[in-house]
Amino acid sequence: MPVAQVPANSVLPSGARIIIIVSSGPSALAPGAYVVMPELLGKSQGKALAQLQEEGLSAQVFNDYSDAYKRGDVIGQLPAGGVGVPAGAEVVLLISSGKASTPSHEQMLPDVIGQHEAQAVSTLQGAGFSPQIVRRPSATVPAGVVEEQLPSRGSLASTSAKKGTPWWVWALLAAVLVVAGLVAAFALGGSKTVMVPDLVGLTQAEAVKVLEAAGLGVTVVAAPEGDPGVVTSQDPAAGSEVGKSSVVQIAVFQGTELTAVPDVRGKNQSEATRALQDAGFEVRVTRKDSAFVDKGLVIEQDPAGGDGAPQGSTVSIVISSGPAQNNVSVPDVEGLTRADAQSMLLNLGLKVVVAENPSTEVATDVVIAQLPAAGDSVAPGTSIGIVVSTGPPTTVDQVPTPDVVGITLADAQQVISDAGLEAIPVVSVGSGKPANQVVAQTPAAGVQTQVGSKVVLFYSSGP
């Protein structure tokens, strides 16, 4: 990679650690394919690492202070975006730790590109800075010579133009980590310790990924407050030096306490409902056809079994209605004779429930009313209630038909009986109403009916 010609004399706080890339000479392996280094400035650490992995690159990550970028965002990168790098190469990212708590005295940043390592280190230390050395192979720069530095005047100017705020609030370097798993294009020294990365503000998944990449273990404890799923604190602190394979504890706010949802797939509705209610959940039931799950069993559920959900929340279950059937359109049988109405309905694969009531307007043995109504779409085998006239009433005693839709079948039967009428129950499948709730009636509520007449009550088989 060619040496970048960067002007010297940028202003930075004293004590800032400067990353210098020192050539280790030509690589023993010839480079293969090249990929384009993505532009990562301003992106979150998690997104930047994910994008690098998509490009087949790994990263050495440093944390430092910045007043121009929020905590966790990329504030610097080597190489710059758009530069071609060997596939599998390791690049350098600088991540913001937020604003520095105390200001430092400003110093002029020397340009050490092209100097030998010892001279560059001496120059930077003499100017009040702390150099951080990274080594990598180079086919064009002699071994031991500085190839690049970060920050440089060029990188500061580029950042300033993009953010509108000078990127020069540098302080102590907080962390170094290596995202492993890809073949590195350059190597570090063989230190047996690593610096703990800054994890606060990352999601739990991002923090675990960063720690695993650094060769560190992780334990997660609950935080009392914060954004759900986000790391609020860590121990050891960012920048601490620990042995490889050490465990870092992160505190994550989990939000509302969650309970594992039972897996009720394959259970019947009664068993599934009982299991979910016993676990502290409400239950919502819907139905759909299935050629693979037996009728009456749970096909699917949401949330899924094993997922966490708040106590008292609703779990939806879908009950199999069995294989799909071609529904039947209910014919209009009002005004037909009993025999003709029954024949028409039976020929369509429907069942018939007959109630007889007197009528001064409809001839004997002719259908007065029906339920479900003509034109309704029902499954084969559905019961159709018809009311057939027995001719003029034999007594003048008439009562209005009570309105019993919406109450339980038992209560409806009692109300009908108290009115001097007889109830004929007919089960209704697929109404979506609670079991045993009356969903329809004929004659309708308010119709004057002779005492002793029959009222057909359609009641739900359940949701």
C-alpha angles and dihedrals in degrees: 000000000000121000112259113232102220124175116242134229104064114163117243136158114271115259093035113145113236120206112222122188110217121196117240091193130253117344118247088225122066112235116253125198121353128224131196115255107238122233104252106165111130095013122121117262092246094051092045093052091047091051091049091051090051087056092048094251132129127208144220105212129205127186122214141155124273134171092197101056130048121244113287098021125120110257099172142012140186120236100031120243114282096028118126114243131178114268109260093025122146115235133190125248127185114206126200118245090189127251121342113251094222129031121239133213111268122244134183112257111229121220105238099170109130094022123118114259096254093047092047092050091049092048094051094044090048089054091053099260133121113230122217112202124215119178128207138160120267130184093198106037120067118245113273095024123118110250101179141354135207123237099031129166089255094053092047092050092048092050092046091054092051099043103030089230125088112254099221109109098116126163138153116340108249109194148000125200137165121220099217134194098080129080109264121231091207134022140224130215120283099258116166091210133067132199115244111247123232105261103166111117095023121113116255091253092050092047093050090049092050093048094047089050089053091052093250130130125231140213122189124214129180119264118213094228145359138089112331112261095008127119110248100178142357140205122237095037123243111280095029114135113231137166120270114270090026116147121245119201117217126190115218127183106230097189119218114013109263131214124207111253113231116242104241100168111135093022122115119253095261094050093044094049092048093049093050095045091048087055090054101260134127116233131224117190128203131165137219139169119269131180091192107043120063117249113272097023127113112262099182143345139206121241092035122240111280095023118122121246134168117267110262094025121128124260115199118215127188117214121207116245089193124245116348115268131199106249123229125231108230110240124226106256099163109122093024123113118260092253095049093046093049092047093050094048096044092049088058091054094256129132124234130220114188128204122182121215133165120252135184091198105043124062122245116282093012122124112257099181142351139204130231091041125245112279096027115134113234137167120260111271094034115145115243116201117215127184113213124199119243091192128253116353117264092215134039092226107115133163133190112257108252120240105243101157111126098026128097120278092244092052091045092052090051093049092048092048092048088055091057094254134117123241123218110194120211121182117234119204124205099016092129090226126123116279116278094012114137108243101176142002141194129235089043122241113284097022111135107245131182114251109265094029122136126252118199112220120196110203130187123257088207138283 
